[in-house]
Amino acid sequence: MRGKITTVVFYSWVLLLCVQATSFLYAQSGVYTDRVYPIIQSKCAATCHNYANPTGNLDLSGSAAEVYGKIVGITPNNTAAQSKGYKLIYPGHPYRSFLLLKANNGLIHSYDNGVLSPEEGSSMPPYGGGVQPLTNIELEMIRQWIFGGAALDESALGYTVDQQLILDYYNDGGLPTLQRPAPPAEGQGFQLHLGPLFLAPSQEVEYDIKYELDFPESFEVTRLNLKMNDESHHFILYKYDNITAANEAPQGLRPVNIVSTALDPDNNRFVAGWQNDVDIRLPAGTAFRWDGNTVLNLNYHVPNYSAGLIMPADMYLNIHTQPYGTALQEMKSDLVLYNENTLWPPSVGGFFTLPPGEWTLTDNWDTGPQVNMWMLTTHTHKYGTDYDLYVKTPSGDKGEQIFEGFMDYEYCNCNLGYYDWEHPPVKYYEPFYTIPAGTGLVQEAKFNNTSDSWVSFGLTTNDEMMLFMAQYTEGEPIPFVGITNIADGYCVTANAPALNLIPEGGVLDGPGVVDGQFVPSAAGVGEHEIHYTAEGLTATYTITVYPAPEAPEISLSGGLLGTASGFDNYQWYFNGNVLTGATGIFYTPQAPGNYTVEVTLNGCTVLSEPFFFEPVGIDNPANGGTQVYVFPNPYQNRVNITYIVAQKAPVNVVVYDSTGKPVHTLVQTEQAPAQYTYQFSAKEMGLPAGIYFVQVSIDGKTAVHKIVEQ
């Protein structure tokens, strides 16, 4: 099954199936008739796009069905828009929908074609005329309608637009939007953007959506750089086998569930997967090879952990390219599922089944030609206790072990003593590891079904999976050239790192390279490209040199010492001595004396000025009069957090755990003068009882209170 994804594997990394999200998605809705069509009539057809005045040869008058037929899937008359492959409304592609881009009033980013070129004409409706421009709510309704497939009748689709959710977000606010990364330089790649997709509090969704590249010629991909919301569960990139298979998939967001998984045809190839933001840079001399008319399938799974705020979810994927034929070898990807015919316990309906108890499942992967392995990682659900990979001997037995499920290959390169199924190890082979032709790998997974019933394949963590992912080249390997321990970023004050150059004796060049070493201070703050050349191959790395942060300030509030959030690590000191375990943004002082806090950000470490603490009868926090009350405290079920906003101001209310890690954002918006009360329950969020901190910031003035859930 090398090179193809089976029907079962197509959505293989789905760990949770959200029942409330699925029922929401199948609710009746009619955003086209409720919102889009009336907007077109009042702000387009009423003035410049009607029978009497069809500007641009576009008449948008008529019934809802008639107007729909005039815009959806229709090529614009504008030649510049035609050259970019735009449609007036391109189902599934708001950033290729010329009608939406023409109506943009600043909501859509320039990276998403939100700024018109001179050849594309002026914005519509003509701003400054008698018709008001489209509001952000109106633009968003159209954008979400297009993302959903731009249907005339949404009841026929699996996805519907929640109009009230959009209204609530733009009227009341929600979680902040993801900071957008810059795309690759012109001529060196392109950026895919999926989003924003709006999630109600505590909602969880998973979607597929196809994306047609529509390039004039084939090309190679050398790097895939992803950025998505921290809450995201995963993003998987597939590509369709052929255009015929791609055309069979509908346009727009397709909700993923056990039914859609089972019915989807076996016509996708795995490219890469992410569980967090990772920059996948292929080894020098290798690349993915894509046809110009490649159609991608984007699979995105994201939950909203906030119980009170709407979340806008975004995914940005930078795809870095080079001319076809540049690479010496093609990098291939595989997502390898067990062979249900060789497993014990016997499979049922093509899926393996596990009775209660401990089980060890073994299966072979026949690679065919010689394979030069670059990356391996594994995947199970919660009953998985180990996952090892071995080279298969010619006789079919287990040979050398090349992957250990207990290992942490990324941080400590050490054996943890257990298998972390939620964060399985990822191993890179640099140099490549060659597996001879006619052999392959033996996968051996161990499970402990602690439930009292049989467990079979499924999408939830109460079900199970068994698969591994591989990236490799075929045939005789090319030399591996690269730097195996280079970091993505360094502090400007850091010493020159000891780089592991393979092979030794090559040439290191680029900004900040001094006498064969990379010196961050010589490179200066900013983003730099560093090259290592050997044996006719050049490996390129993008390194960010970060400025040293300003020294943090310590303040006293509610009997707690605190400092600013946003740093990677914290360490508190008392009279110059380390306070063991004091590694959060807050600390409760135990004695009078000088307290300092050392913070780390992007590898840069700075120490605060000493703060002298002396107990007094009444704490007088420097919070500028911010009035905050928490009651009852300690509490058993819920605590009330009440504060007063004297004048309209930005308000942030964040709950932190005892280590200073933010666990819940209650408020992050501008509020009018009033008294506000919110409730928090660690228990209801699945958090343990214990000590938490509530930080209330009103117009930059902050108060902190310790709360205790019993």
Summary of the structure (lengths in Angstrom):
residues: 710
radius of gyration: 28.1
end to end distance: 53.5
largest distance: 82.6
contacts: 2231
relative contact order: 0.09
helix: 14%
strand: 40%
